[in-house]
Amino acid sequence: ASGEFIVKSDVPKNTNSIDSSLTGGPFILNMQNPAAGTMHIQIVNTLGQIVYEGDADVIRYPQLIIDVPDLAPGLYFVYGKVGYDFVKQKIMVVR
């Protein structure tokens, strides 16, 4: 035995989804099979302004609850950098 092992997964690397609240309440970012232990998150409005930024431990907390109560109604992009990879989602806030 060489002491090596291989882990195979049916879940693609950095699979993610967002469960959002249209009223601007907290939303949940679900992360599966992350490429690294930490994800750098940015929420950006349609003007390109960063309205939220932070880091999260996606190994220990694969479901991240993000609460940004001051978001104005509109479309936002959620960008995540995981290792050398990037993920992107859209959220809509309606009041």
C-alpha positions in Angstrom: 0.0 0.0 0.0 1.4 3.4 -1.0 -0.5 5.4 1.7 -2.3 7.4 -0.9 -6.0 7.6 -1.4 -8.3 9.4 -3.9 -11.6 11.0 -3.0 -14.1 11.1 -5.8 -17.2 13.2 -5.7 -20.3 13.3 -7.9 -20.7 17.0 -6.8 -18.7 19.4 -9.1 -16.2 21.6 -7.4 -17.6 24.8 -5.9 -21.2 24.0 -6.5 -23.3 26.8 -4.9 -26.8 28.1 -4.7 -28.6 31.0 -2.9 -31.8 30.8 -1.0 -32.8 34.5 -0.9 -35.5 36.6 0.7 -37.0 39.0 -1.7 -37.8 41.4 1.2 -34.1 42.1 1.8 -33.8 39.8 4.8 -30.9 37.3 5.3 -30.1 35.0 2.5 -28.4 31.6 2.6 -25.4 30.8 0.4 -25.0 27.0 0.1 -21.6 25.7 -0.8 -20.7 22.2 -1.7 -17.3 20.7 -2.5 -15.3 23.9 -2.1 -11.9 24.2 -3.7 -10.5 25.8 -0.5 -11.4 26.3 3.1 -12.1 30.0 2.9 -14.3 32.0 0.5 -14.0 35.7 0.0 -17.5 37.1 -0.7 -18.5 40.4 -2.3 -22.0 41.7 -3.0 -22.0 44.2 -5.8 -24.8 46.4 -7.0 -25.5 47.1 -10.7 -23.2 50.2 -10.6 -20.3 48.0 -9.6 -20.2 49.3 -6.0 -19.3 46.7 -3.3 -22.1 46.9 -0.7 -20.8 43.9 1.4 -17.5 42.1 1.7 -16.3 39.4 4.0 -14.6 36.0 4.4 -16.2 32.7 5.4 -15.0 29.3 6.4 -16.9 27.1 3.9 -15.6 23.9 5.3 -17.0 24.3 8.8 -20.0 26.3 7.6 -21.2 25.2 4.2 -24.5 27.2 4.7 -23.6 30.8 5.1 -26.3 33.2 6.4 -25.6 36.6 5.1 -27.6 39.5 6.5 -27.3 42.9 4.8 -30.5 44.7 6.0 -29.6 48.0 4.3 -29.8 46.8 0.7 -32.0 49.0 -1.4 -34.4 47.3 -3.8 -32.6 46.1 -7.0 -30.4 43.5 -8.6 -27.2 42.4 -6.9 -24.4 40.1 -7.8 -22.8 37.8 -5.3 -19.2 37.0 -6.1 -17.1 34.4 -4.2 -13.4 33.6 -4.6 -12.7 30.0 -3.4 -9.0 29.2 -3.8 -8.2 30.0 -7.4 -11.8 29.7 -8.6 -14.6 32.2 -8.7 -18.4 31.7 -8.3 -21.2 34.1 -9.1 -24.9 34.3 -8.3 -27.6 37.0 -8.7 -30.1 38.1 -6.1 -33.0 40.4 -6.4 -34.2 42.6 -3.5 -37.8 43.8 -3.6 -39.7 45.7 -0.8 
